[in-house]
Amino acid sequence: MKKTAVVILNYNGRKFLNDFLPGVIEKSVKDADVWVADNCSTDDSVDLLKNKFPNVSLILNKANTGYAGGYNEALNTIRPKAYKYYILLNSDIEVSDGWVKPLEGLMQANDDVAACQPKILSFYENAKFEYAGASGGFIDKYGYPFCRGRLFQSLETDRGQYDDEREVFWASGACMMIRSDVFHDHDGFDADFFAHMEEIDLCWRMKNSAYRIMVCPSSTVFHVGGGTLPKKSSRKTYLNFRNNFSLLYKNLPQDELLKVFILRLFLDGVAGIKFLFQAGFSDTYAVIKAHFYFYRNLGKLKQKRKKLKQRHLSMIYRGNIVFEHYILRKRRFDELKDDSLSPHSGRLNAVEDGMQ
C-alpha cells in the first residue's frame, strides 16, 4: 500500500474537479492514492465523481461542516487505512509532474517535521506567487499572517528567491502534507473555525509540541484561489477576523496575551474604519460581528486554552507587519529584517508559560 493519501475536500466544485482532478490522478497515481471527500454538495459533483472518476475513492460526509470539520470527518474515515502521510489538496489546484516525491522525501528525512507545503504559484499568472501560502507561511506577534512571496495583497514574482527548503511557521491548507499520526494526536483541525486559519492554528499547536513546519519549493503547484468564497467577501472577512482572535487566544504565551489583545482592538478598529470607506458597511460589520463572537465564546476558548501548552516559538515575526507594510511600504518578504525569521534562531524556548 502507498504511504500517502491525497485528499481533496469538495463542496460544489464540479468545474474544478472536472478541470483539475484528471491531472492530480495522472501525476500522483505512482506515489499516492487519491481520495475525494464531498461536503454535502448541492451541485452534481458526486454524480461526476461516480461516473467520470470511478477509480477515485469517494467519501460522502454527513454534513457540511466547512474545511475544518469536513477534513476531520474525512481523515477519520480514512484513518484505518494507516497512511503515513496525508496531502490536503484544494480542488482548484493544478499539480506538476513529480510533485509528491519531494514532499514525501522531506518528511522521511526529518522526523521532527509535522507538516510541509510545496511552493504555491498562481494558476492565472504562473510567474507569481499565490496568496494562499506562496513559499511558506509566517505570522507576526499580533497575529497577522504573511508569506515568503506575499505581504497582504502584494504578490511577488517568483525569481527563485525563495527556493530554499526551510522552516516556516505555517503550511498552507490549500496544499499541505501532514503526518497522519500527528494530525490525529492533535485532534485535527479546530472544527469551530469552519474555514480560514484552521491550518495556522493546527501548525501552532504542533509547534507547541516541538514539531517543525517546513516549505519544500522543489515541489510546485498552481492555485486558482477563491474557489469556495470570493476574495472580496464579508463572510470571508468575518471568518478571518473571528478565527484570528481565536487562534491568538488559544496559543499565545501568557505574558504576551494582554498586550497583544489591547493593540489588536485598536488595529481592528482602524481596519473597520478603512473597510467602511473602501467597501461599505458590510466588511465593517463583519469585524464587529467577529469580536462579539469572541466575547460570547470566551468561556469555551478558555477551556481549549487550558488543554494546550503555550510556548515562546521561533518563526514568529517580532515586528508589526501592518505598520511595516502600510506605513514603511515594505512589499517583499526579504525586506523584513528580524532574527526571529531565521531558521537558525532556535526552534523552541523550553520554558513553558502558565496555562490560564
C-alpha positions as CSV (number, residue, x, y, z in Angstrom):
1,M,0.0,0.0,0.0
2,K,1.1,3.6,-0.7
3,K,2.4,5.7,2.2
4,T,0.5,8.8,1.1
5,A,-3.2,9.7,0.5
6,V,-4.0,12.8,-1.5
7,V,-7.4,14.0,-0.1
8,I,-9.5,16.6,-1.8
9,L,-12.4,18.2,0.1
10,N,-15.1,19.2,-2.3
11,Y,-18.1,21.4,-1.9
12,N,-20.0,22.4,-5.1
13,G,-16.7,22.2,-7.0
14,R,-17.8,20.3,-10.1
15,K,-16.0,22.6,-12.5
16,F,-12.7,22.3,-10.6
17,L,-13.0,18.6,-10.2
18,N,-13.6,18.2,-14.0
19,D,-10.7,20.5,-14.8
20,F,-8.1,19.5,-12.3
21,L,-8.8,16.0,-11.0
22,P,-7.5,14.3,-14.1
23,G,-4.1,15.9,-13.7
24,V,-4.0,15.1,-10.0
25,I,-4.7,11.4,-10.7
26,E,-2.2,11.3,-13.6
27,K,0.6,13.0,-11.7
28,S,0.0,11.3,-8.3
29,V,-1.0,7.8,-9.0
30,K,2.5,6.3,-8.8
31,D,3.2,7.8,-5.4
32,A,-0.2,8.3,-3.7
33,D,-3.8,7.1,-3.5
34,V,-6.3,9.8,-4.5
35,W,-9.5,10.4,-2.4
36,V,-12.3,12.9,-2.7
37,A,-14.4,13.8,0.3
38,D,-17.7,15.5,-0.6
39,N,-19.0,18.0,1.9
40,C,-22.7,17.6,1.0
41,S,-22.5,19.4,-2.3
42,T,-25.8,20.6,-3.9
43,D,-24.4,20.5,-7.4
44,D,-23.8,17.3,-9.4
45,S,-20.2,16.8,-8.1
46,V,-21.0,13.4,-6.7
47,D,-22.5,12.2,-10.0
48,L,-19.5,13.4,-11.9
49,L,-17.1,11.6,-9.5
50,K,-19.1,8.4,-9.7
51,N,-19.4,8.5,-13.5
52,K,-16.2,10.0,-14.7
53,F,-13.8,9.1,-11.9
54,P,-14.9,5.6,-10.6
55,N,-11.4,4.7,-9.5
56,V,-11.1,7.6,-7.1
57,S,-12.0,6.7,-3.6
58,L,-15.1,8.7,-2.6
59,I,-16.2,9.8,0.9
60,L,-19.6,11.3,1.5
61,N,-19.5,13.5,4.6
62,K,-22.7,13.6,6.7
63,A,-22.9,17.4,6.8
64,N,-21.2,20.5,5.5
65,T,-19.0,21.4,8.5
66,G,-16.6,23.6,6.4
67,Y,-13.0,22.9,5.7
68,A,-12.1,22.2,9.3
69,G,-14.9,19.8,10.2
70,G,-15.0,18.3,6.7
71,Y,-11.4,17.3,6.7
72,N,-11.7,16.0,10.3
73,E,-14.6,13.7,9.2
74,A,-12.9,12.6,6.0
75,L,-9.5,11.8,7.6
76,N,-11.1,9.9,10.5
77,T,-12.8,7.8,7.8
78,I,-9.5,7.2,6.1
79,R,-7.6,6.6,9.3
80,P,-8.0,2.8,9.4
81,K,-6.1,2.6,6.1
82,A,-3.0,3.6,8.1
83,Y,-1.4,6.0,5.6
84,K,1.7,7.6,7.0
85,Y,1.0,11.0,5.3
86,Y,-2.0,12.9,4.1
87,I,-1.8,15.6,1.5
88,L,-4.7,18.0,1.9
89,L,-5.3,19.5,-1.6
90,N,-7.8,22.1,-2.7
91,S,-9.9,21.1,-5.7
92,D,-8.8,24.3,-7.6
93,I,-5.1,23.3,-7.8
94,E,-3.1,22.1,-10.8
95,V,-0.2,19.9,-9.7
96,S,3.1,19.5,-11.5
97,D,5.0,16.3,-12.6
98,G,6.6,14.5,-9.6
99,W,5.1,16.9,-7.1
100,V,4.5,14.2,-4.3
101,K,8.0,12.8,-4.1
102,P,9.9,15.9,-2.8
103,L,7.3,16.4,-0.1
104,E,7.5,12.8,1.0
105,G,11.3,12.8,0.9
106,L,11.4,15.9,3.2
107,M,9.1,14.2,5.7
108,Q,11.0,11.0,5.7
109,A,14.3,12.7,6.2
110,N,13.1,14.8,9.2
111,D,11.2,13.0,11.9
112,D,10.5,16.3,13.8
113,V,8.7,17.8,10.8
114,A,4.9,17.5,11.3
115,A,3.8,19.2,8.0
116,C,5.2,20.8,4.9
117,Q,3.9,22.6,1.8
118,P,5.1,23.0,-1.8
119,K,5.7,26.3,-3.5
120,I,2.3,27.6,-4.5
121,L,2.1,29.8,-7.6
122,S,-0.8,31.5,-9.2
123,F,-2.7,29.4,-11.8
124,Y,-3.5,32.5,-13.8
125,E,-0.1,34.1,-13.5
126,N,2.4,31.3,-13.3
127,A,5.3,33.6,-12.6
128,K,3.7,35.0,-9.5
129,F,3.2,33.6,-6.0
130,E,-0.3,32.7,-5.0
131,Y,-1.9,34.4,-2.0
132,A,-2.7,31.2,0.0
133,G,0.7,30.0,1.0
134,A,3.2,31.2,-1.6
135,S,6.6,29.8,-0.4
136,G,5.7,29.2,3.2
137,G,3.7,31.0,5.9
138,F,4.6,33.2,8.8
139,I,2.8,35.3,11.4
140,D,3.7,38.4,13.3
141,K,3.4,38.8,17.1
142,Y,0.0,40.5,16.7
143,G,-1.5,37.6,14.7
144,Y,-1.2,38.8,11.1
145,P,-0.3,36.1,8.7
146,F,2.0,36.6,5.7
147,C,4.2,34.5,3.4
148,R,7.5,34.3,1.6
149,G,6.3,35.9,-1.6
150,R,3.2,37.6,-0.2
151,L,2.7,40.5,2.2
152,F,-1.0,41.2,2.5
153,Q,-2.1,41.8,-1.1
154,S,1.4,42.4,-2.5
155,L,2.3,39.3,-4.5
156,E,5.9,38.9,-5.7
157,T,7.2,37.4,-8.9
158,D,8.9,34.1,-8.4
159,R,12.5,34.5,-9.5
160,G,13.8,31.6,-7.5
161,Q,14.5,33.9,-4.5
162,Y,12.6,31.6,-2.1
163,D,13.6,28.2,-3.5
164,D,15.4,27.1,-0.4
165,E,13.9,24.3,1.7
166,R,13.5,25.8,5.2
167,E,11.4,26.1,8.4
168,V,8.3,28.3,8.4
169,F,5.6,28.9,10.9
170,W,2.6,27.5,9.0
171,A,1.9,25.4,5.9
172,S,-1.0,26.3,3.6
173,G,-4.2,24.4,3.9
174,A,-4.5,24.8,0.1
175,C,-1.8,22.1,-0.2
176,M,-0.3,20.6,2.9
177,M,1.4,17.3,3.6
178,I,1.0,16.2,7.2
179,R,1.9,13.2,9.3
180,S,-1.3,11.2,9.9
181,D,-0.4,10.2,13.4
182,V,0.4,13.8,14.4
183,F,-2.8,15.1,12.8
184,H,-4.9,12.7,14.8
185,D,-2.8,13.0,18.0
186,H,-3.6,16.8,17.9
187,D,-7.3,16.1,17.3
188,G,-7.1,17.5,13.8
189,F,-8.4,21.0,13.0
190,D,-10.5,23.0,15.4
191,A,-13.9,22.4,13.9
192,D,-15.3,25.7,15.4
193,F,-13.1,27.6,12.9
194,F,-15.2,26.2,10.0
195,A,-12.9,27.8,7.4
196,H,-9.9,30.1,7.3
197,M,-6.8,30.0,9.6
198,E,-7.6,26.5,10.9
199,E,-4.3,25.3,9.4
200,I,-2.4,28.1,11.2
201,D,-4.0,27.1,14.5
202,L,-3.1,23.4,13.9
203,C,0.5,24.3,12.9
204,W,0.8,26.5,16.0
205,R,-0.4,23.6,18.2
206,M,2.0,21.2,16.5
207,K,4.9,23.6,17.0
208,N,4.0,23.9,20.7
209,S,4.6,20.1,20.8
210,A,8.1,20.8,19.5
211,Y,7.5,19.8,15.8
212,R,8.7,21.9,12.9
213,I,6.8,23.1,9.8
214,M,8.6,23.3,6.5
215,V,8.3,24.5,2.9
216,C,9.6,22.3,0.1
217,P,9.9,24.5,-3.0
218,S,11.2,21.7,-5.2
219,S,7.6,20.7,-5.4
220,T,5.3,23.2,-7.2
221,V,1.6,23.6,-7.6
222,F,-0.6,26.2,-9.2
223,H,-3.7,27.5,-7.3
224,V,-6.7,29.3,-8.7
225,G,-7.8,30.7,-5.3
226,G,-11.2,31.9,-4.1
227,G,-12.9,28.7,-5.1
228,T,-15.3,28.5,-2.1
229,L,-15.5,32.1,-1.0
230,P,-14.6,35.0,-3.3
231,K,-11.6,37.0,-2.1
232,K,-13.8,40.1,-1.5
233,S,-16.5,38.7,0.7
234,S,-17.8,39.9,4.0
235,R,-18.3,36.3,5.1
236,K,-14.5,35.8,4.4
237,T,-13.7,38.9,6.4
238,Y,-15.8,37.7,9.3
239,L,-14.2,34.3,9.4
240,N,-10.7,35.7,9.1
241,F,-11.1,38.2,12.0
242,R,-13.1,35.7,14.2
243,N,-10.7,32.9,13.7
244,N,-7.6,35.0,14.1
245,F,-8.8,36.2,17.5
246,S,-9.5,32.6,18.5
247,L,-6.1,31.2,17.4
248,L,-4.3,34.0,19.3
249,Y,-6.2,33.4,22.5
250,K,-5.7,29.7,22.3
251,N,-2.0,29.7,21.6
252,L,-0.2,32.9,22.8
253,P,2.1,32.7,25.8
254,Q,0.5,34.1,28.9
255,D,2.9,37.1,29.2
256,E,2.0,38.3,25.7
257,L,-1.7,37.7,25.7
258,L,-3.0,41.0,27.2
259,K,-0.7,43.4,25.4
260,V,-1.4,41.7,22.0
261,F,-5.1,41.9,22.5
262,I,-5.1,45.6,23.6
263,L,-3.2,46.6,20.4
264,R,-5.4,44.3,18.3
265,L,-8.5,46.1,19.5
266,F,-7.0,49.3,18.2
267,L,-5.8,47.8,14.9
268,D,-9.1,46.1,14.2
269,G,-10.9,49.4,14.8
270,V,-8.6,51.0,12.2
271,A,-9.4,48.1,9.9
272,G,-13.1,48.6,10.4
273,I,-12.9,52.3,9.5
274,K,-10.8,51.5,6.5
275,F,-13.3,48.9,5.3
276,L,-16.1,51.5,5.8
277,F,-14.6,53.9,3.3
278,Q,-13.4,51.3,0.9
279,A,-16.1,48.6,0.8
280,G,-19.1,49.9,2.6
281,F,-20.6,48.8,5.9
282,S,-20.7,45.0,5.2
283,D,-17.0,44.4,6.0
284,T,-17.0,46.8,9.0
285,Y,-20.0,44.9,10.4
286,A,-18.1,41.6,9.8
287,V,-15.3,42.9,12.0
288,I,-17.7,43.9,14.8
289,K,-19.6,40.6,14.5
290,A,-16.3,38.7,14.8
291,H,-15.4,40.5,18.0
292,F,-18.8,39.7,19.5
293,Y,-18.4,36.1,18.6
294,F,-15.1,36.0,20.5
295,Y,-16.6,37.6,23.6
296,R,-19.6,35.3,23.6
297,N,-17.4,32.2,23.3
298,L,-14.7,33.3,25.7
299,G,-15.6,30.6,28.2
300,K,-15.3,27.9,25.6
301,L,-12.0,29.3,24.3
302,K,-10.6,29.3,27.9
303,Q,-11.3,25.6,28.2
304,K,-9.4,25.0,24.9
305,R,-6.5,27.1,26.1
306,K,-6.2,25.1,29.3
307,K,-5.6,21.9,27.3
308,L,-2.7,23.4,25.4
309,K,0.9,24.2,26.1
310,Q,1.7,27.8,25.2
311,R,5.4,28.4,24.5
312,H,7.6,31.1,23.0
313,L,8.3,29.9,19.5
314,S,10.7,30.7,16.6
315,M,9.3,31.9,13.2
316,I,7.0,34.5,14.8
317,Y,7.9,37.9,13.4
318,R,8.6,40.2,16.3
319,G,7.8,43.4,14.3
320,N,4.4,44.8,13.3
321,I,3.8,43.7,9.7
322,V,0.8,46.1,9.4
323,F,3.0,49.1,10.2
324,E,5.9,48.0,8.1
325,H,3.7,47.2,5.1
326,Y,1.3,50.1,5.1
327,I,3.4,52.8,6.7
328,L,7.0,51.8,5.8
329,R,5.9,50.5,2.4
330,K,7.7,47.2,2.6
331,R,6.4,45.0,-0.2
332,R,8.7,41.9,-0.2
333,F,9.4,39.3,2.4
334,D,13.2,39.9,2.0
335,E,12.7,43.5,3.2
336,L,11.8,42.2,6.7
337,K,14.9,42.2,8.9
338,D,14.3,40.1,12.0
339,D,16.4,37.3,13.5
340,S,13.1,35.6,14.6
341,L,12.5,34.7,10.9
342,S,15.8,32.9,10.7
343,P,15.6,29.1,10.6
344,H,18.7,29.1,12.8
345,S,17.1,31.3,15.5
346,G,16.3,28.4,17.8
347,R,13.2,26.3,17.4
348,L,11.7,26.4,20.9
349,N,12.1,28.1,24.2
350,A,11.9,25.2,26.6
351,V,10.3,27.3,29.3
352,E,6.5,26.7,29.3
353,D,4.2,29.5,30.2
354,G,1.3,29.2,32.7
355,M,-1.9,27.9,31.1
356,Q,-4.5,30.2,32.4
